[in-house]
Amino acid sequence: MLPYRIAYRTLISLTDPEWAHLAAMRLIAAFGRSPLAPLVARTVGYRGGEKVTGLLARPLPGRVGLAAGQDKKADAVLGLDALGFAFVEVGTVTPEPQPGNDKPRLWRHREPTALRNRMGFNNDGADAVAARLAELRSTARGKKAIVGVNIGKNKWVSAADAPADYRTCARKLAEYADYLVINVSSPNTPGLRDLQAVDSLRDIARATRKGAAEAGVRAVPVLVKIAPDLADEDIEAVARMVAEERLDGVVAVNTTIAHDFGEGGLSGAPVRERALEVVSRLRSVLGRDYLIIGVGGVFGVGDAENMVRAGADLVEILTGFVCEGPLLPGMLNRALARPVR
Ligand SMILES: Cc1cc2nc3c(=O)[nH]c(=O)nc-3n(C[C@H](O)[C@H](O)[C@H](O)COP(=O)(O)O)c2cc1C
């Protein structure tokens, strides 16, 4: 980890962050297709002892996965899986392809250790991602991988028409997903976060369920991803809605806009504390019967353990992976295979 951290703070920091991101993902995708991947999976990766059961339809190989936003194309799942992620959440995917916001739209921060982005759901659209996932699922290794699909609405679609976008994505993508995530919490699509208001969210939840049912496959768990900036009573309202609509759980949290570094949402160390609070509040409202995926500022074993102590069943990382390097997922999964006290 130390050599990577040094490289990140020196060489990597000299590069354009979005270029570095794309280059890294291309490398990981190529690595995933190569015969090297299964070999690496057996060494640095994580093929732990006991499977984690009772959370999704299929047992998971571990508790730590990749958060949405890193593999928006869904073309690096095998490589990420070989690096030790127990599951990969791809997306956000919208019905139609869209370019996202103008560049620059991704920045690194050294103190506190963070990323800031205003990507704006740049993605290839539901048809292209569905085709890639179909190809993935046609191979033995691809079938085994645990994949969540995070869905959103196109930028030009109004709040009134948003449910139809989530329904379309669910219909096109549910077949390939171990779980779906309704993303209403990215700060970079104007008006999106207003959809966290319970009445809007309820319509979107129902539309997503309908879309998933129209896909005609087994019931796919549906979760909602929320922002760290919601007030405590709004978090509780979302949790109650999740229970009333018989959704399966919550992913907490997305990036925060509560900062003065400039445009976009901040991730990494600055969201760590709030992520723990949100997870713990959700758990206290939802009880044990719902899936909570904790995400935000997990950079090491202690952070991941704190997330589990706060009430998370599963943990996701993104900024930690970028800043700490490719050995982190395997290390965290090995650590969380032991009981957390
Ligand atoms: C560059 C970047 C892009 C992101 N894109 C998405 C996205 O498309 N959908 C989403 O739900 N979250 C997205 N996120 C948020 C992450 O999934 C995660 O919730 C957040 O970064 C907090 O976790 P972290 O501190 O481990 O990064 C993105 C984050 C970053 C840094």
The ligand as an SDF file (V2000), in Angstrom:
LIG
                    3D

 31 33  0  0  0  0  0  0  0  0999 V2000
  -15.5570   10.2590   -9.6620 C   0  0  0  0  0  0  0  0  0  0  0  0
  -16.7820    9.7790   -8.9500 C   0  0  0  0  0  0  0  0  0  0  0  0
  -17.8900    9.4080   -9.6900 C   0  0  0  0  0  0  0  0  0  0  0  0
  -19.0350    8.9550   -9.0250 C   0  0  0  0  0  0  0  0  0  0  0  0
  -20.1190    8.5590   -9.7770 N   0  0  0  0  0  0  0  0  0  0  0  0
  -21.1950    8.0570   -9.1480 C   0  0  0  0  0  0  0  0  0  0  0  0
  -22.2930    7.5860   -9.9070 C   0  0  0  0  0  0  0  0  0  0  0  0
  -22.2890    7.6010  -11.1360 O   0  0  0  0  0  0  0  0  0  0  0  0
  -23.3620    7.0970   -9.2220 N   0  0  0  0  0  0  0  0  0  0  0  0
  -23.4050    7.0300   -7.8590 C   0  0  0  0  0  0  0  0  0  0  0  0
  -24.3920    6.5600   -7.3020 O   0  0  0  0  0  0  0  0  0  0  0  0
  -22.3620    7.4600   -7.1140 N   0  0  0  0  0  0  0  0  0  0  0  0
  -21.2700    7.9580   -7.7270 C   0  0  0  0  0  0  0  0  0  0  0  0
  -20.2110    8.3920   -6.9770 N   0  0  0  0  0  0  0  0  0  0  0  0
  -20.2920    8.3230   -5.5020 C   0  0  0  0  0  0  0  0  0  0  0  0
  -19.6460    7.0650   -4.9560 C   0  0  0  0  0  0  0  0  0  0  0  0
  -20.3030    5.9090   -5.4090 O   0  0  0  0  0  0  0  0  0  0  0  0
  -19.6790    7.0740   -3.4060 C   0  0  0  0  0  0  0  0  0  0  0  0
  -21.0170    7.0440   -2.9830 O   0  0  0  0  0  0  0  0  0  0  0  0
  -18.9890    8.2990   -2.8120 C   0  0  0  0  0  0  0  0  0  0  0  0
  -17.8540    8.6390   -3.5620 O   0  0  0  0  0  0  0  0  0  0  0  0
  -18.5570    8.0580   -1.3560 C   0  0  0  0  0  0  0  0  0  0  0  0
  -17.6710    6.9780   -1.2530 O   0  0  0  0  0  0  0  0  0  0  0  0
  -16.0560    7.1320   -1.2110 P   0  0  0  0  0  0  0  0  0  0  0  0
  -15.7540    8.1290   -0.1440 O   0  0  0  0  0  0  0  0  0  0  0  0
  -15.5540    5.7460   -0.9210 O   0  0  0  0  0  0  0  0  0  0  0  0
  -15.6510    7.6080   -2.5690 O   0  0  0  0  0  0  0  0  0  0  0  0
  -19.0600    8.8690   -7.6040 C   0  0  0  0  0  0  0  0  0  0  0  0
  -17.9270    9.2530   -6.8820 C   0  0  0  0  0  0  0  0  0  0  0  0
  -16.8010    9.6940   -7.5350 C   0  0  0  0  0  0  0  0  0  0  0  0
  -15.5960   10.1080   -6.7200 C   0  0  0  0  0  0  0  0  0  0  0  0
  1  2  1  0
  2  3  1  0
  2 30  2  0
  3  4  2  0
  4  5  1  0
  4 28  1  0
  5  6  2  0
  6  7  1  0
  6 13  1  0
  7  8  2  0
  7  9  1  0
  9 10  1  0
 10 11  2  0
 10 12  1  0
 12 13  2  0
 13 14  1  0
 14 15  1  0
 14 28  1  0
 15 16  1  0
 16 17  1  0
 16 18  1  0
 18 19  1  0
 18 20  1  0
 20 21  1  0
 20 22  1  0
 22 23  1  0
 23 24  1  0
 24 25  2  0
 24 26  1  0
 24 27  1  0
 28 29  2  0
 29 30  1  0
 30 31  1  0
M  END
$$$$
